[in-house]
Structures are given as structure tokens and as C-alpha cells.
């Protein structure tokens, strides 16, 4: 695991969003990173399509753990 430096303003945005969505600051940052990566890889995709992609990835991970 590494440390990522971000601006104070972005950290505050993370804090506010994480409180609103009942996530830790790290979990919120990871979520935004994952959505951003998917958006760059699939610029034509809607937000809902990106969410479906994340859910499929999580489902595949869970299936591997259960087997």
C-alpha cells in the first residue's frame, strides 16, 4: 500500500462525500478512483453502465472467494 498526496480541497470533498455515503475516506477515494479509471477506459459509458461494471467485478471476486 502506498501514500497518495492530494490537495486539501480534494481531501475535504472526500470527507464530505464519505460522511454522506457512510464510507470511510479511503473507501470513498478508492470508489472515485475505480469509477474514474472505468470512465477513462470506456468514455462512451454512462454512470449507470460504469456502476454495473463495478458490480460485475465485485461479483466475480466474491465467486472466486466462495469456490
N, CA, C and O atoms as a GROMACS GRO file, in nm:
protein
  268
    1UNK      N    1   0.085  -0.117   0.000
    1UNK     CA    2   0.000   0.000   0.000
    1UNK      C    3   0.089   0.123   0.000
    1UNK      O    4   0.194   0.124   0.064
    2UNK      N    5   0.048   0.224  -0.070
    2UNK     CA    6   0.126   0.346  -0.078
    2UNK      C    7   0.048   0.465  -0.027
    2UNK      O    8  -0.068   0.454   0.011
    3UNK      N    9   0.114   0.576  -0.027
    3UNK     CA   10   0.053   0.701   0.015
    3UNK      C   11   0.038   0.789  -0.108
    3UNK      O   12   0.130   0.802  -0.188
    4UNK      N   13  -0.078   0.849  -0.122
    4UNK     CA   14  -0.105   0.939  -0.233
    4UNK      C   15  -0.130   1.078  -0.176
    4UNK      O   16  -0.213   1.096  -0.087
    5UNK      N   17  -0.056   1.175  -0.228
    5UNK     CA   18  -0.077   1.312  -0.182
    5UNK      C   19  -0.186   1.376  -0.267
    5UNK      O   20  -0.185   1.368  -0.390
    6UNK      N   21  -0.282   1.438  -0.198
    6UNK     CA   22  -0.388   1.509  -0.266
    6UNK      C   23  -0.402   1.648  -0.204
    6UNK      O   24  -0.351   1.674  -0.094
    7UNK      N   25  -0.470   1.735  -0.272
    7UNK     CA   26  -0.488   1.871  -0.221
    7UNK      C   27  -0.581   1.870  -0.100
    7UNK      O   28  -0.660   1.778  -0.080
    8UNK      N   29  -0.570   1.975  -0.022
    8UNK     CA   30  -0.658   1.989   0.094
    8UNK      C   31  -0.804   1.999   0.052
    8UNK      O   32  -0.893   1.947   0.120
    9UNK      N   33  -0.829   2.067  -0.061
    9UNK     CA   34  -0.968   2.081  -0.109
    9UNK      C   35  -1.026   1.946  -0.148
    9UNK      O   36  -1.141   1.917  -0.115
   10UNK      N   37  -0.949   1.864  -0.218
   10UNK     CA   38  -0.998   1.732  -0.257
   10UNK      C   39  -1.018   1.644  -0.134
   10UNK      O   40  -1.115   1.568  -0.128
   11UNK      N   41  -0.930   1.655  -0.037
   11UNK     CA   42  -0.947   1.577   0.086
   11UNK      C   43  -1.076   1.617   0.158
   11UNK      O   44  -1.146   1.531   0.211
   12UNK      N   45  -1.105   1.744   0.160
   12UNK     CA   46  -1.230   1.791   0.222
   12UNK      C   47  -1.351   1.738   0.145
   12UNK      O   48  -1.450   1.696   0.205
   13UNK      N   49  -1.343   1.739   0.011
   13UNK     CA   50  -1.451   1.682  -0.070
   13UNK      C   51  -1.470   1.534  -0.038
   13UNK      O   52  -1.583   1.486  -0.027
   14UNK      N   53  -1.359   1.462  -0.023
   14UNK     CA   54  -1.366   1.321   0.014
   14UNK      C   55  -1.433   1.302   0.150
   14UNK      O   56  -1.515   1.212   0.168
   15UNK      N   57  -1.396   1.387   0.245
   15UNK     CA   58  -1.452   1.377   0.380
   15UNK      C   59  -1.604   1.398   0.377
   15UNK      O   60  -1.679   1.322   0.438
   16UNK      N   61  -1.647   1.501   0.304
   16UNK     CA   62  -1.790   1.531   0.296
   16UNK      C   63  -1.865   1.416   0.227
   16UNK      O   64  -1.968   1.371   0.277
   17UNK      N   65  -1.814   1.371   0.114
   17UNK     CA   66  -1.879   1.262   0.040
   17UNK      C   67  -1.881   1.133   0.121
   17UNK      O   68  -1.981   1.062   0.122
   18UNK      N   69  -1.771   1.103   0.190
   18UNK     CA   70  -1.766   0.979   0.267
   18UNK      C   71  -1.865   0.982   0.383
   18UNK      O   72  -1.926   0.880   0.414
   19UNK      N   73  -1.883   1.097   0.446
   19UNK     CA   74  -1.983   1.109   0.553
   19UNK      C   75  -2.123   1.091   0.498
   19UNK      O   76  -2.205   1.020   0.557
   20UNK      N   77  -2.152   1.155   0.385
   20UNK     CA   78  -2.285   1.146   0.325
   20UNK      C   79  -2.320   1.005   0.281
   20UNK      O   80  -2.436   0.964   0.288
   21UNK      N   81  -2.219   0.930   0.236
   21UNK     CA   82  -2.243   0.796   0.182
   21UNK      C   83  -2.203   0.684   0.277
   21UNK      O   84  -2.199   0.568   0.238
   22UNK      N   85  -2.174   0.719   0.402
   22UNK     CA   86  -2.139   0.620   0.506
   22UNK      C   87  -2.023   0.532   0.464
   22UNK      O   88  -2.026   0.410   0.482
   23UNK      N   89  -1.921   0.595   0.410
   23UNK     CA   90  -1.798   0.524   0.372
   23UNK      C   91  -1.682   0.588   0.446
   23UNK      O   92  -1.691   0.702   0.491
   24UNK      N   93  -1.573   0.514   0.458
   24UNK     CA   94  -1.452   0.575   0.510
   24UNK      C   95  -1.395   0.668   0.402
   24UNK      O   96  -1.431   0.656   0.285
   25UNK      N   97  -1.308   0.757   0.441
   25UNK     CA   98  -1.245   0.846   0.342
   25UNK      C   99  -1.167   0.762   0.241
   25UNK      O  100  -1.171   0.790   0.122
   26UNK      N  101  -1.096   0.659   0.289
   26UNK     CA  102  -1.020   0.574   0.196
   26UNK      C  103  -1.112   0.499   0.100
   26UNK      O  104  -1.081   0.487  -0.018
   27UNK      N  105  -1.224   0.450   0.151
   27UNK     CA  106  -1.319   0.378   0.065
   27UNK      C  107  -1.378   0.472  -0.040
   27UNK      O  108  -1.396   0.432  -0.155
   28UNK      N  109  -1.407   0.595  -0.001
   28UNK     CA  110  -1.461   0.692  -0.098
   28UNK      C  111  -1.357   0.724  -0.204
   28UNK      O  112  -1.390   0.732  -0.322
   29UNK      N  113  -1.232   0.744  -0.164
   29UNK     CA  114  -1.126   0.772  -0.260
   29UNK      C  115  -1.110   0.654  -0.356
   29UNK      O  116  -1.096   0.674  -0.477
   30UNK      N  117  -1.110   0.532  -0.303
   30UNK     CA  118  -1.097   0.414  -0.389
   30UNK      C  119  -1.213   0.406  -0.486
   30UNK      O  120  -1.193   0.372  -0.603
   31UNK      N  121  -1.333   0.435  -0.441
   31UNK     CA  122  -1.450   0.433  -0.529
   31UNK      C  123  -1.434   0.533  -0.643
   31UNK      O  124  -1.454   0.500  -0.760
   32UNK      N  125  -1.397   0.657  -0.609
   32UNK     CA  126  -1.378   0.758  -0.712
   32UNK      C  127  -1.267   0.719  -0.809
   32UNK      O  128  -1.279   0.745  -0.929
   33UNK      N  129  -1.161   0.658  -0.760
   33UNK     CA  130  -1.052   0.614  -0.848
   33UNK      C  131  -1.101   0.506  -0.943
   33UNK      O  132  -1.074   0.510  -1.063
   34UNK      N  133  -1.173   0.409  -0.889
   34UNK     CA  134  -1.222   0.299  -0.974
   34UNK      C  135  -1.320   0.349  -1.080
   34UNK      O  136  -1.311   0.309  -1.196
   35UNK      N  137  -1.412   0.437  -1.040
   35UNK     CA  138  -1.507   0.493  -1.137
   35UNK      C  139  -1.431   0.575  -1.242
   35UNK      O  140  -1.462   0.567  -1.361
   36UNK      N  141  -1.334   0.654  -1.199
   36UNK     CA  142  -1.255   0.734  -1.292
   36UNK      C  143  -1.177   0.650  -1.391
   36UNK      O  144  -1.170   0.682  -1.510
   37UNK      N  145  -1.118   0.542  -1.342
   37UNK     CA  146  -1.044   0.453  -1.432
   37UNK      C  147  -1.138   0.392  -1.536
   37UNK      O  148  -1.107   0.388  -1.655
   38UNK      N  149  -1.254   0.344  -1.490
   38UNK     CA  150  -1.350   0.287  -1.584
   38UNK      C  151  -1.398   0.392  -1.684
   38UNK      O  152  -1.415   0.361  -1.802
   39UNK      N  153  -1.420   0.514  -1.638
   39UNK     CA  154  -1.468   0.621  -1.727
   39UNK      C  155  -1.363   0.652  -1.835
   39UNK      O  156  -1.398   0.679  -1.950
   40UNK      N  157  -1.236   0.649  -1.798
   40UNK     CA  158  -1.131   0.673  -1.898
   40UNK      C  159  -1.121   0.558  -1.996
   40UNK      O  160  -1.096   0.580  -2.115
   41UNK      N  161  -1.141   0.436  -1.949
   41UNK     CA  162  -1.135   0.319  -2.038
   41UNK      C  163  -1.259   0.307  -2.127
   41UNK      O  164  -1.251   0.252  -2.237
   42UNK      N  165  -1.372   0.358  -2.078
   42UNK     CA  166  -1.499   0.347  -2.151
   42UNK      C  167  -1.567   0.484  -2.155
   42UNK      O  168  -1.670   0.504  -2.090
   43UNK      N  169  -1.511   0.579  -2.231
   43UNK     CA  170  -1.564   0.716  -2.229
   43UNK      C  171  -1.709   0.728  -2.279
   43UNK      O  172  -1.776   0.826  -2.248
   44UNK      N  173  -1.755   0.630  -2.353
   44UNK     CA  174  -1.892   0.635  -2.404
   44UNK      C  175  -1.993   0.585  -2.303
   44UNK      O  176  -2.113   0.604  -2.321
   45UNK      N  177  -1.948   0.521  -2.197
   45UNK     CA  178  -2.038   0.458  -2.100
   45UNK      C  179  -2.103   0.563  -2.009
   45UNK      O  180  -2.043   0.665  -1.975
   46UNK      N  181  -2.227   0.533  -1.971
   46UNK     CA  182  -2.296   0.618  -1.875
   46UNK      C  183  -2.253   0.580  -1.734
   46UNK      O  184  -2.189   0.476  -1.714
   47UNK      N  185  -2.287   0.663  -1.638
   47UNK     CA  186  -2.256   0.634  -1.498
   47UNK      C  187  -2.319   0.501  -1.455
   47UNK      O  188  -2.256   0.422  -1.386
   48UNK      N  189  -2.442   0.478  -1.496
   48UNK     CA  190  -2.510   0.352  -1.461
   48UNK      C  191  -2.436   0.231  -1.520
   48UNK      O  192  -2.426   0.128  -1.455
   49UNK      N  193  -2.387   0.244  -1.641
   49UNK     CA  194  -2.311   0.134  -1.702
   49UNK      C  195  -2.180   0.109  -1.628
   49UNK      O  196  -2.139  -0.005  -1.610
   50UNK      N  197  -2.116   0.217  -1.583
   50UNK     CA  198  -1.993   0.202  -1.505
   50UNK      C  199  -2.021   0.133  -1.372
   50UNK      O  200  -1.944   0.048  -1.327
   51UNK      N  201  -2.133   0.169  -1.309
   51UNK     CA  202  -2.171   0.102  -1.184
   51UNK      C  203  -2.197  -0.047  -1.206
   51UNK      O  204  -2.156  -0.130  -1.125
   52UNK      N  205  -2.263  -0.080  -1.316
   52UNK     CA  206  -2.286  -0.222  -1.346
   52UNK      C  207  -2.153  -0.296  -1.362
   52UNK      O  208  -2.138  -0.410  -1.317
   53UNK      N  209  -2.056  -0.231  -1.426
   53UNK     CA  210  -1.924  -0.291  -1.444
   53UNK      C  211  -1.859  -0.317  -1.308
   53UNK      O  212  -1.802  -0.424  -1.286
   54UNK      N  213  -1.867  -0.219  -1.217
   54UNK     CA  214  -1.812  -0.238  -1.083
   54UNK      C  215  -1.880  -0.354  -1.011
   54UNK      O  216  -1.814  -0.434  -0.945
   55UNK      N  217  -2.011  -0.363  -1.024
   55UNK     CA  218  -2.085  -0.472  -0.960
   55UNK      C  219  -2.045  -0.607  -1.017
   55UNK      O  220  -2.032  -0.705  -0.944
   56UNK      N  221  -2.025  -0.613  -1.149
   56UNK     CA  222  -1.981  -0.740  -1.210
   56UNK      C  223  -1.843  -0.779  -1.158
   56UNK      O  224  -1.817  -0.897  -1.133
   57UNK      N  225  -1.754  -0.681  -1.142
   57UNK     CA  226  -1.620  -0.710  -1.090
   57UNK      C  227  -1.628  -0.763  -0.948
   57UNK      O  228  -1.559  -0.860  -0.914
   58UNK      N  229  -1.710  -0.701  -0.865
   58UNK     CA  230  -1.725  -0.745  -0.726
   58UNK      C  231  -1.787  -0.884  -0.720
   58UNK      O  232  -1.745  -0.967  -0.638
   59UNK      N  233  -1.884  -0.910  -0.803
   59UNK     CA  234  -1.949  -1.040  -0.806
   59UNK      C  235  -1.849  -1.148  -0.846
   59UNK      O  236  -1.848  -1.256  -0.787
   60UNK      N  237  -1.764  -1.120  -0.945
   60UNK     CA  238  -1.663  -1.216  -0.988
   60UNK      C  239  -1.564  -1.242  -0.874
   60UNK      O  240  -1.523  -1.356  -0.853
   61UNK      N  241  -1.527  -1.139  -0.803
   61UNK     CA  242  -1.434  -1.153  -0.689
   61UNK      C  243  -1.496  -1.239  -0.581
   61UNK      O  244  -1.431  -1.328  -0.525
   62UNK      N  245  -1.623  -1.213  -0.550
   62UNK     CA  246  -1.692  -1.289  -0.447
   62UNK      C  247  -1.705  -1.436  -0.487
   62UNK      O  248  -1.686  -1.524  -0.404
   63UNK      N  249  -1.736  -1.462  -0.612
   63UNK     CA  250  -1.748  -1.601  -0.659
   63UNK      C  251  -1.615  -1.674  -0.643
   63UNK      O  252  -1.613  -1.791  -0.605
   64UNK      N  253  -1.505  -1.608  -0.672
   64UNK     CA  254  -1.372  -1.671  -0.658
   64UNK      C  255  -1.343  -1.703  -0.511
   64UNK      O  256  -1.281  -1.806  -0.481
   65UNK      N  257  -1.387  -1.618  -0.422
   65UNK     CA  258  -1.364  -1.643  -0.279
   65UNK      C  259  -1.448  -1.758  -0.227
   65UNK      O  260  -1.403  -1.833  -0.140
   66UNK      N  261  -1.568  -1.773  -0.278
   66UNK     CA  262  -1.660  -1.875  -0.228
   66UNK      C  263  -1.623  -2.014  -0.278
   66UNK      O  264  -1.649  -2.113  -0.210
   67UNK      N  265  -1.564  -2.023  -0.394
   67UNK     CA  266  -1.532  -2.155  -0.454
   67UNK      C  267  -1.423  -2.227  -0.380
   67UNK      O  268  -1.386  -2.338  -0.418
   0.00000   0.00000   0.00000
